[in-house]
Amino acid sequence: MKASCQCGQLHVTVPGPTLAVVACHCIACQKRTGSPFGEAAYYPHDQVKIEGASKQFTRPTDLGGTFDQFFCELCGTTVFMRGTKNPDVTGIPIGLFDDAHSMQPIRSVWEDRRHQWVEITTATQHFPRARVD
């Protein structure tokens, strides 16, 4: 499966759908997406092939780690993310995949920051803050 930025210059390829899809309602994800939440499908680094030029923005997390966002230097779309909390995986926003798929969030985190009209009905795990394990 291929996911790409708006202009197509930066793209990633993964072997297929994953069950590890998370919706995050934290303020930083709201700012990153311009939406009431962010979402991403997570893959081990060795399953993600990255092509194109990116710039990196690193921010601190509320749990004391860092979160790296990699975005297209031409159109600004965040195409993949990595963080110290789960250092072995790369997150890819599911809205960037070129083909239709059935991936949906199984986990919803930072729900204490959730906009009241937003419900992630597919999530089987709900956390008021970050998942702690």
N, C-alpha and C positions, 0 to 999 in steps of 0.2 A: 504494500500500500504506500502511496506517495502523498505527502502533505507539503504544501508550499505557501509562500507568502503571496501577497496580492499581485506583485509584478512577476513572480515566478523565478526570480534570480536565486533565492535561497530555498532549498527544499530538502526534505528528509525522506528516506525510504525505510520502512519497517516490514517484517515478515508477514504481518496480518493483524487482525483485530486482537485486542487484549481485554481481559476482564478488569485490569487494574486502572479504572477510570475514576477520578476524584473530582468533585465539585467543591470549590473553596469560596467561602463568603467573606474572607478577610478583607480589610480595607485596601491592602496592597494589591490584591488580585482585582478588586473593583477598579482601582486606579490603572492597573496594567491593561485591563480589557475595555474600560469605559462602559462596563456592564455591571449588573448587580452581583455577579459572581464570575469566577474563572473556572475552567475545567480543563483537564488534561488526561491523556492516556499515557501510562508509564511503561517503559521498556528498559531492559538491561542495556547499558551503553553499547555492548558489542552487537546488539540487534538493530542499532540505529546508524544508517549511512547518511552522512551530512554532505551536501554539495552546495557550493556558493559561498559568498562572503557574508560574514555577520559581524555585528558589533555586540559588545557585552555590557550589560548594566548589572551591577551587584548591589544588593540591598541587604541590610540586616533584617533578621526575622524576630518576631516577638519571643521566640524561645531561645534566642542568643546565638543562632547560627547565621548563615548567609544563604541567599537565594540568587542564583544567576539567571538572567534572562538574556537570550540571544535573539537579536532581531536583525532584519534585513537592513543593510545600510542604505538602500535606495528608497524603499517604501515604508519602512518602519515597523512592519508586522513582526510581532514576537512569534518565532517559529519553534523554539524549543527552550526548555528550562532545566536547571539542575540545582540541587540544594544540598546543604550539609546534613540535613535530617535524614535523607535517604540517598546517600552518596553513590550508590551503585546503579541508579536509574536516571533516565532522561524522560521528561514530560513533554508531550506534544499536544497543543490544543486540538480537540477533536473536530472543531469547525474548519480546520485547515486541510483536512483530507480531501483529495480530489474526487474520490468515488464515494457513493452512498455506502453506509455501513450501519451495523446495528449496535455499535458501542454506545453505552450509556453509563452514567455514574452509578457506582455501587456504594460509594462513600460520600458523605457530605460533612465538611469540616468548617469550623469557625461559624457555626450557626448562630452564635450570640450576636453576630454582625449581619445576619441574614435580613434582607428586605422582607417585610412581613407578607408580601404578596407572592413571594417565590417559594415554591415547594419542589423538592427533588424527589419525586415519587418512586423513582427506580432505585434509590439508595436503600440498602439494607442496614447500613451503619450510619449513625448520626452522632456528631460530636459537637458540644458547645464551643470548644476551642480545637486545637490540633489533636490529632490522634497521638497518644502517648507511647504506644509500643513500637 
